[in-house]
Amino acid sequence: MATIEIVDVTDETRFGIIPPCADPAFDHRTCDYWEDADRGSKASRPSWLPADAGSTAGSTAGSTERPSNPFAPPPRRESNPFAPPPKASANPFAPAFSAPVPNPFLDEAADPLADNPFAPRRPARPKIAAEAPRKLQLLGRGLGIFGSYAKVLLVDGEAVAYCQFGPLSAYPRALRTRDLYPKLPDAPLPAVIACIATTAAARKSGHALRLVAEVCADLAGRGFAAVEAYPEARSVADATPAARPQFWIRAGFALAADDERFPVMRKDL
């Protein structure tokens, strides 16, 4: 029996296992379609990703600095012949310098988060490095407060399905879509499933439905009362990030706003 595992995308290691899109023209790792309502794209943009040749963020690949010669003598510091010579001795009449005694109740450098010296130190919130791929930074915007924004399903260690989700405020295009339907409930505001996809080889195996069920359970545990998805009814299967309406019905969603092109699917949690 196959081993199925579902993991959260919270760092570069997990980001690196996101499976490819069924259509090679798209890429989950560079898609900002939902995050940017005006210029967002689902297109594959390799320039957003680090180079494959063993390079990591912060590496010196491509640097113009020449490597040092291990056999060369150490460089000499050029002295200024016109500068006055350094003073040989200190001023005997100046008071002796003494470092200030650190105050454990005022020293913020030791613990910048310790606003109460008697409270236990707060653990550092998880965050994404500034040099990480742009999509990972988008997925990590609420990591310290909301939690993860994406999950990957693996079968025997191979990633076959991907799902992106989060609060409505994280996806401006979803907000714009909801504005088209005034009858949608304003309270409680839903969470959003922005993308659900499987690899072409893993189709019709139930992995996408299993992943959506896990995401819905996770969102319910985070306090959401409903979740919405915004499929494109006329789009081909590989071109829509939010599947087809029929998929969401099988996943337990109901039609919340009917439209021949952009229906809204909703599920109470």
Secondary structure in CASP SS format (residue, H / E / C, confidence):
PFRMAT SS
TARGET T0000
AUTHOR 0000-0000-0000
METHOD secondary structure of the structure
MODEL  1
M C 1.00
A C 1.00
T C 1.00
I E 1.00
E E 1.00
I E 1.00
V E 1.00
D E 1.00
V C 1.00
T C 1.00
D C 1.00
E H 1.00
T H 1.00
R H 1.00
F H 1.00
G C 1.00
I C 1.00
I C 1.00
P C 1.00
P C 1.00
C C 1.00
A C 1.00
D C 1.00
P C 1.00
A C 1.00
F E 1.00
D C 1.00
H C 1.00
R C 1.00
T C 1.00
C C 1.00
D C 1.00
Y C 1.00
W C 1.00
E C 1.00
D C 1.00
A C 1.00
D C 1.00
R C 1.00
G C 1.00
S C 1.00
K C 1.00
A E 1.00
S C 1.00
R C 1.00
P H 1.00
S H 1.00
W H 1.00
L C 1.00
P C 1.00
A C 1.00
D C 1.00
A C 1.00
G C 1.00
S C 1.00
T C 1.00
A C 1.00
G C 1.00
S C 1.00
T C 1.00
A C 1.00
G C 1.00
S C 1.00
T C 1.00
E C 1.00
R C 1.00
P C 1.00
S C 1.00
N C 1.00
P C 1.00
F C 1.00
A C 1.00
P C 1.00
P C 1.00
P C 1.00
R C 1.00
R C 1.00
E C 1.00
S C 1.00
N C 1.00
P C 1.00
F C 1.00
A C 1.00
P C 1.00
P C 1.00
P C 1.00
K C 1.00
A C 1.00
S C 1.00
A C 1.00
N C 1.00
P C 1.00
F C 1.00
A C 1.00
P C 1.00
A C 1.00
F C 1.00
S C 1.00
A C 1.00
P C 1.00
V C 1.00
P C 1.00
N C 1.00
P C 1.00
F C 1.00
L C 1.00
D C 1.00
E C 1.00
A C 1.00
A C 1.00
D C 1.00
P C 1.00
L C 1.00
A C 1.00
D C 1.00
N C 1.00
P C 1.00
F C 1.00
A C 1.00
P C 1.00
R C 1.00
R C 1.00
P C 1.00
A C 1.00
R C 1.00
P C 1.00
K C 1.00
I C 1.00
A C 1.00
A C 1.00
E C 1.00
A C 1.00
P C 1.00
R H 1.00
K H 1.00
L H 1.00
Q H 1.00
L H 1.00
L H 1.00
G C 1.00
R C 1.00
G C 1.00
L C 1.00
G C 1.00
I C 1.00
F C 1.00
G C 1.00
S C 1.00
Y C 1.00
A E 1.00
K E 1.00
V E 1.00
L E 1.00
L E 1.00
V E 1.00
D C 1.00
G C 1.00
E E 1.00
A E 1.00
V E 1.00
A E 1.00
Y E 1.00
C E 1.00
Q E 1.00
F E 1.00
G E 1.00
P E 1.00
L H 1.00
S H 1.00
A H 1.00
Y C 1.00
P H 1.00
R H 1.00
A H 1.00
L H 1.00
R H 1.00
T H 1.00
R H 1.00
D H 1.00
L C 1.00
Y C 1.00
P C 1.00
K C 1.00
L C 1.00
P C 1.00
D C 1.00
A C 1.00
P C 1.00
L C 1.00
P C 1.00
A E 1.00
V E 1.00
I E 1.00
A E 1.00
C E 1.00
I E 1.00
A E 1.00
T E 1.00
T C 1.00
A H 1.00
A H 1.00
A H 1.00
R C 1.00
K C 1.00
S C 1.00
G C 1.00
H H 1.00
A H 1.00
L H 1.00
R H 1.00
L H 1.00
V H 1.00
A H 1.00
E H 1.00
V H 1.00
C H 1.00
A H 1.00
D H 1.00
L H 1.00
A H 1.00
G H 1.00
R C 1.00
G C 1.00
F C 1.00
A C 1.00
A E 1.00
V E 1.00
E E 1.00
A E 1.00
Y C 1.00
P C 1.00
E C 1.00
A C 1.00
R C 1.00
S C 1.00
V C 1.00
A C 1.00
D C 1.00
A C 1.00
T C 1.00
P C 1.00
A C 1.00
A C 1.00
R C 1.00
P H 1.00
Q H 1.00
F H 1.00
W H 1.00
I H 1.00
R H 1.00
A C 1.00
G C 1.00
F C 1.00
A E 1.00
L E 1.00
A E 1.00
A E 1.00
D C 1.00
D C 1.00
E C 1.00
R C 1.00
F C 1.00
P C 1.00
V E 1.00
M E 1.00
R E 1.00
K E 1.00
D E 1.00
L C 1.00
END
